Amino acid sequence: MIAPALWKKSSFSGGGEGNDCVEIAHLDTHISIRDSKAPARATLTFPTAAFAPFIEALRETHPTGL
């Protein structure tokens, strides 16, 4: 499990109380993503080099959502 201090909340945390959010942990070899409302649930983990292409693919399929 990744230490709690390593998780950072996205700057795009949604309106209201900012609860619609993801958290990201950046480690030497990978980047992990989790739902801030359910941190004990599963995470997505990517090799560091694969993270930027993943985000770019999301932007291409959801241009107004990211």
KATA-V975393 format. One record per residue. SS is DSSP state (@ for helix, = for strand, . for the rest). D_CENTER is the distance of its C-alpha to the mean C-alpha in whole Angstrom. Layout:
# KATA-V975393
ss=SS d_center=D_CENTER
ss=SS d_center=D_CENTER
This chain:
# KATA-V975393
ss=. d_center=16
ss=. d_center=13
ss=. d_center=15
ss=@ d_center=14
ss=@ d_center=15
ss=@ d_center=12
ss=. d_center=9
ss== d_center=8
ss== d_center=8
ss=. d_center=7
ss=. d_center=10
ss=. d_center=10
ss=. d_center=11
ss=. d_center=14
ss=. d_center=17
ss=. d_center=19
ss=. d_center=18
ss=. d_center=14
ss=. d_center=14
ss=. d_center=12
ss=. d_center=8
ss== d_center=5
ss== d_center=5
ss== d_center=4
ss== d_center=8
ss== d_center=10
ss=. d_center=13
ss=. d_center=16
ss=. d_center=16
ss== d_center=12
ss== d_center=8
ss== d_center=7
ss== d_center=4
ss== d_center=6
ss== d_center=7
ss=. d_center=9
ss=. d_center=12
ss=. d_center=13
ss=. d_center=11
ss=. d_center=14
ss=. d_center=13
ss=. d_center=12
ss=. d_center=9
ss== d_center=8
ss== d_center=9
ss== d_center=10
ss== d_center=13
ss=@ d_center=13
ss=@ d_center=15
ss=@ d_center=13
ss=@ d_center=10
ss=@ d_center=12
ss=@ d_center=14
ss=@ d_center=11
ss=@ d_center=10
ss=@ d_center=13
ss=@ d_center=14
ss=@ d_center=12
ss=@ d_center=14
ss=@ d_center=17
ss=@ d_center=17
ss=. d_center=16
ss=. d_center=17
ss=. d_center=17
ss=. d_center=14
ss=. d_center=12
